[in-house]
Amino acid sequence: MHTDNEQLKTANRDMTKTENLPNFDQFSHSFAPDLNRFLIWLCKDPDLAADVGQETWLRAWKSWHKLRDAKAAKQWVLTIARREFYRFLDKRRDYHMTLEDAIISNPQHFVTQDESHNDDVREALWKLDDEYREPLALQVLMGHTTEEIAEIMGMKQGAILTRLFRARKKLQIELIKDNEFIGPRSNNVTPIK
């Protein structure tokens, strides 16, 4: 009988905990703007933030009954969101794309502000040696950090930083070399050699 009383007390305690929890719908509607701001800051991409937000709310809804303290609900949901974002990064890290596939699937990432120079930039990029083109493409086109690039390429981060610096310099020299005969005011003038 002593064990029955303990079970009854535990059940009553659990009931009062769930009674103190706010309604999930009310909580999610009131906290959604804050979560969205946090995810946009974390993801740096509104579309990705929306996807991570949906997964976050789904996980929170499934586990709402496990929440013990109503005061911790906001921090609990933020923790779920952060973990969901890192899950997404882990999935993305396993997927690698060649530079050619990246150009075909995301041509907008290769567009500069002045579209008259797009072909020049692409051509100069292709003239770079693979050892310089690959880390530059991984950083600029695919958004990887230098730490991630080092991991992908199996190198140290310092070596990647050096290659990125040299790649930018070589790209800059190549673009200047291609346009050295054309002045800023001369539109489509054939260079005199």
C-alpha positions in Angstrom: 0.0 0.0 0.0 2.9 2.3 0.7 4.0 2.0 -3.0 0.5 2.9 -4.2 0.6 6.1 -2.2 3.9 7.0 -3.7 2.6 6.3 -7.2 -0.5 8.4 -6.5 1.7 11.3 -5.3 3.9 11.0 -8.3 0.9 11.0 -10.6 -0.6 14.1 -8.9 2.8 15.9 -9.2 3.0 15.1 -12.9 -0.6 16.3 -13.4 0.0 19.6 -11.7 3.1 20.0 -13.9 1.1 19.6 -17.1 -1.6 21.8 -15.8 0.9 24.6 -15.3 2.2 24.3 -18.9 0.8 26.8 -21.3 -1.4 25.6 -24.1 1.0 24.6 -27.0 -0.9 26.6 -29.6 -1.0 29.8 -27.5 2.7 29.4 -26.7 3.8 28.7 -30.3 1.8 31.7 -31.6 3.2 34.1 -29.1 6.8 32.8 -29.3 7.0 32.2 -33.1 8.3 35.8 -34.0 11.1 35.5 -31.5 12.0 32.0 -32.7 11.9 33.2 -36.3 14.3 36.1 -35.5 16.6 33.8 -33.7 16.7 31.3 -36.6 17.3 34.0 -39.2 20.2 35.2 -37.2 21.5 31.7 -36.7 20.9 30.4 -40.3 21.7 33.6 -42.2 19.0 32.5 -44.7 15.3 33.2 -44.3 14.3 30.1 -46.3 16.5 27.8 -44.3 15.2 29.5 -41.1 11.6 28.7 -42.0 12.5 25.0 -42.7 14.4 24.7 -39.4 11.5 26.5 -37.6 9.0 24.0 -38.9 11.1 21.0 -37.7 11.6 22.8 -34.4 7.9 23.3 -33.8 7.2 19.7 -34.8 9.7 18.3 -32.3 8.5 20.7 -29.6 4.8 19.6 -30.2 5.7 15.9 -30.0 7.6 16.4 -26.7 5.5 19.1 -25.1 4.2 16.7 -22.5 7.8 16.0 -21.4 8.4 19.7 -20.5 8.7 19.9 -16.8 8.9 23.6 -16.1 6.7 26.1 -17.9 9.3 28.9 -17.2 11.9 27.0 -19.2 9.7 26.6 -22.3 11.3 29.4 -24.4 14.8 28.2 -23.7 13.8 24.6 -24.3 12.4 25.5 -27.8 15.5 27.6 -28.6 17.6 24.5 -27.7 15.5 22.4 -30.0 15.9 25.0 -32.8 19.7 25.1 -32.4 20.0 21.4 -32.5 17.8 21.2 -35.6 20.0 23.7 -37.3 23.1 21.7 -36.5 21.4 18.5 -37.8 20.8 20.3 -41.0 24.5 21.3 -41.2 25.5 17.7 -40.6 23.3 16.6 -43.4 24.7 19.3 -45.8 28.3 18.5 -44.8 27.8 14.9 -46.2 26.7 16.3 -49.6 29.5 17.6 -51.8 29.0 19.1 -55.3 31.5 19.6 -58.0 32.1 23.1 -59.3 30.4 22.3 -62.6 27.3 21.0 -60.8 27.2 24.1 -58.6 27.3 26.4 -61.7 24.6 24.4 -63.4 22.3 24.2 -60.3 22.9 27.7 -58.9 23.8 30.1 -61.7 22.6 33.0 -59.7 25.6 32.6 -57.3 27.9 33.3 -60.2 26.3 36.6 -61.0 28.1 39.8 -60.2 26.5 43.2 -59.7 27.7 44.3 -63.1 26.5 41.6 -65.5 28.8 42.7 -68.3 31.7 41.1 -66.3 30.1 37.8 -65.6 31.8 36.0 -68.4 35.2 37.5 -67.5 34.9 36.4 -63.9 33.8 32.8 -64.9 36.6 32.6 -67.4 39.2 33.9 -64.9 37.9 31.4 -62.3 38.3 28.5 -64.8 41.9 29.6 -65.5 42.9 29.1 -61.9 44.6 25.9 -61.0 42.4 23.3 -59.2 44.3 23.8 -55.9 43.1 27.5 -55.9 39.8 27.1 -57.6 38.3 24.5 -55.4 38.7 26.2 -52.0 37.6 29.5 -53.5 34.5 27.9 -55.0 33.7 26.1 -51.7 33.9 29.4 -49.8 32.4 31.9 -52.1 29.8 29.8 -54.0 28.8 27.2 -51.4 29.3 29.2 -48.2 31.6 26.8 -46.4 33.8 28.2 -43.6 37.6 27.7 -43.9 37.4 25.1 -41.1 34.9 23.1 -43.2 36.9 23.5 -46.4 40.0 22.2 -44.5 38.0 19.2 -43.4 36.6 18.6 -46.9 40.0 18.9 -48.6 41.9 17.0 -45.8 44.2 19.9 -45.1 45.0 22.3 -42.3 43.0 25.5 -41.9 46.2 27.6 -42.3 46.9 26.0 -45.7 43.4 26.8 -46.8 43.6 30.4 -45.7 46.9 30.7 -47.8 45.3 29.1 -50.8 42.2 31.4 -50.6 44.4 34.5 -50.3 46.5 33.4 -53.3 43.4 32.4 -55.3 41.9 35.9 -54.8 45.1 37.5 -55.9 45.4 35.3 -59.0 41.8 36.0 -59.9 42.3 39.7 -59.4 45.5 39.7 -61.6 43.7 37.6 -64.3 40.8 40.0 -64.4 43.1 43.1 -64.6 45.2 41.4 -67.3 42.1 40.7 -69.4 40.9 44.3 -69.1 44.1 46.2 -69.2 43.6 47.7 -72.6 40.1 48.9 -71.9 39.7 52.2 -70.1 36.8 53.1 -67.8 35.2 55.4 -70.4 35.7 53.3 -73.5 32.7 51.0 -74.1 33.4 48.0 -76.3 36.5 49.5 -77.8 38.8 47.1 -79.6 42.1 47.1 -77.8 45.1 48.3 -79.8 48.1 45.9 -79.4 
